[in-house]
Amino acid sequence: MNEIIKKNGVTFGIILGLFSVIFTTLIYVIDLKLFTSWWIGIVSIVIAITIGVVLVSKTKKQLNGVLPFKEAFTVYFIAALIGSIISTIYNYVLFNIIDPAAKETIKNMTIKYTSDMMEKMGTPTAQINETMQKLSETDNYTLGNMLFGLAIVLVFQAIFGLILAAIFKSKSPSEGL
C-alpha cells in the first residue's frame, strides 16, 4: 500500500475520531437533549463529509493528481474505519463507565420524542405503546448493540467512500482527456 494513502488514512481517521469525541463531549456537557436533536446529526454528517472530501482531495494532490479509484476508496475507508472505532470506544466508555445514568436520560428523552412524533403523525395508540415498550427494553449502549451500530455505520461509510472515489478518481490514459 502506498505510504501516502496509509499515512493520510490514519491521520484523517484520528482527526475524524477526535472530532467525534469532542463533538460528543460538547453535546454531553451542554445539554443531553441535543442527543435527540435531528439538526445536530446533520451538522455532524456535514462536517464528517467535509473532512472526507478534504482527505481525498489532499491525497490526490499529494499523488500529483493521479488517484485511481481503489486508492481513493482505500484512503477514505481507512479514515472512516479508524474514526468510527475511536467514536464507538469513546461512546461505550462515556455511557457505560463514566456516566451510565446519562444513557438512561437519553433513552427517556428519545422515548418521549418518538412518542410525540408518532402522535403528530396520527399513529394508532396501540402501535405507539408497542414501540415505546420496545424502546424502553433496548439498551443502545451495550457492547453488542454498539458493535452492530458500528457495522451499520461502516456500510454507509463504504457507500459514501465509493461515491467519493468515483468523483475523485483519475482518468486512466485510455479514457483520454
C-alpha positions in Angstrom: 0.0 0.0 0.0 1.2 3.5 -0.9 2.7 5.3 2.1 0.7 8.5 1.4 -2.5 6.5 1.3 -1.7 4.8 4.6 -0.4 8.0 6.3 -3.4 10.1 5.2 -5.9 7.4 6.0 -4.5 7.0 9.6 -4.1 10.8 10.2 -7.5 11.7 9.0 -9.0 8.7 10.8 -7.6 10.1 14.0 -8.9 13.6 13.1 -12.4 12.1 12.5 -12.2 10.2 15.7 -11.1 13.2 17.7 -13.8 15.4 16.1 -16.4 12.8 17.1 -15.0 12.7 20.7 -15.0 16.5 21.0 -18.5 16.8 19.4 -20.0 14.2 21.7 -18.3 15.7 24.7 -19.6 19.1 23.9 -23.2 17.8 23.5 -22.8 15.9 26.7 -21.6 18.9 28.6 -24.0 21.5 27.0 -27.3 19.6 27.2 -28.2 15.9 26.8 -31.3 16.9 24.9 -29.1 17.7 22.0 -28.5 13.9 21.5 -32.1 13.7 20.3 -31.9 16.7 18.0 -32.0 16.0 14.3 -30.0 19.1 13.3 -27.1 18.0 15.5 -26.9 14.8 13.4 -27.0 16.8 10.2 -24.2 19.1 11.4 -22.1 16.1 12.4 -22.6 14.4 9.0 -21.8 17.6 7.0 -18.6 18.0 9.0 -17.6 14.4 8.5 -18.3 14.6 4.8 -16.3 17.7 4.5 -13.3 16.1 6.2 -13.6 13.1 3.8 -13.7 15.4 0.8 -10.6 17.3 2.1 -8.8 13.9 2.7 -9.4 12.5 -0.8 -8.6 15.9 -2.4 -5.4 16.3 -0.4 -4.3 12.8 -1.2 -4.9 13.2 -4.9 -2.9 16.4 -4.8 0.0 14.7 -2.9 0.0 12.0 -5.6 0.4 14.6 -8.3 -3.2 14.3 -9.5 -3.0 10.6 -10.0 -5.5 8.8 -7.7 -7.0 5.6 -9.0 -10.5 4.6 -7.8 -9.1 1.8 -5.5 -6.7 4.2 -3.7 -9.3 6.9 -3.4 -11.7 4.4 -1.7 -9.0 2.9 0.4 -7.7 6.2 1.9 -11.3 7.2 2.7 -12.3 3.9 4.2 -9.2 3.6 6.4 -10.0 7.1 7.8 -13.7 6.2 8.3 -12.8 2.9 10.0 -10.4 4.4 12.4 -12.6 7.4 13.2 -15.7 5.2 13.7 -13.8 2.8 16.0 -12.5 5.7 18.1 -16.0 7.2 18.3 -17.6 3.8 19.3 -15.0 3.2 22.0 -15.5 6.7 23.4 -19.3 6.4 23.5 -19.1 3.0 25.1 -16.8 4.3 27.9 -18.8 7.5 28.3 -22.2 5.9 28.7 -21.2 2.6 30.4 -18.3 3.6 32.7 -18.2 7.4 33.2 -21.9 8.2 33.3 -24.3 5.3 32.9 -27.2 7.5 34.2 -26.8 9.7 31.1 -27.7 6.8 28.8 -31.0 6.3 30.7 -31.7 10.1 30.5 -31.1 10.0 26.7 -33.2 6.9 26.4 -36.1 8.5 28.2 -35.8 11.7 26.0 -35.7 9.5 22.9 -38.9 7.6 24.0 -40.7 10.9 24.7 -39.5 12.4 21.4 -40.5 9.3 19.4 -43.9 9.1 21.1 -44.6 12.8 20.4 -43.6 12.4 16.7 -45.7 9.2 16.3 -48.7 11.0 17.8 -48.3 14.0 15.5 -48.2 11.6 12.5 -51.5 10.0 13.7 -50.1 6.6 14.6 -52.6 4.4 16.4 -52.2 4.3 20.2 -51.6 0.5 20.2 -48.6 0.9 17.8 -47.2 3.8 19.8 -47.4 1.7 23.0 -45.7 -1.2 21.3 -42.9 1.0 20.0 -42.5 2.6 23.4 -42.3 -0.8 25.1 -39.6 -1.9 22.7 -37.6 1.3 23.1 -37.8 1.0 26.9 -36.4 -2.5 26.8 -33.5 -1.6 24.5 -30.1 -0.5 25.7 -28.4 1.1 22.7 -25.1 1.3 24.6 -24.4 -2.4 25.2 -21.2 -3.7 23.5 -23.3 -5.8 21.1 -25.6 -3.0 20.1 -22.7 -0.6 19.7 -20.8 -3.1 17.5 -23.9 -3.6 15.4 -24.2 0.2 15.1 -20.5 0.4 14.1 -21.1 -2.2 11.3 -24.1 -0.3 10.0 -22.1 3.0 10.0 -19.2 1.3 8.1 -21.7 0.1 5.4 -22.8 3.7 4.9 -19.3 4.9 5.1 -18.3 2.4 2.4 -21.1 3.5 0.1 -20.1 7.2 0.6 -16.5 6.2 0.0 -17.4 4.5 -3.3 -19.2 7.7 -4.4 -16.3 9.9 -3.3 -13.8 7.6 -5.0 -15.8 7.7 -8.2 -15.8 11.5 -8.1 -12.1 12.0 -7.3 -10.6 9.1 -9.3 -8.1 10.0 -12.0 -9.0 9.1 -15.6 -6.8 6.4 -17.0 -4.7 7.3 -20.0 -7.0 5.1 -22.2 -10.0 7.3 -21.3 -8.4 10.3 -22.8 -8.8 13.8 -21.7 
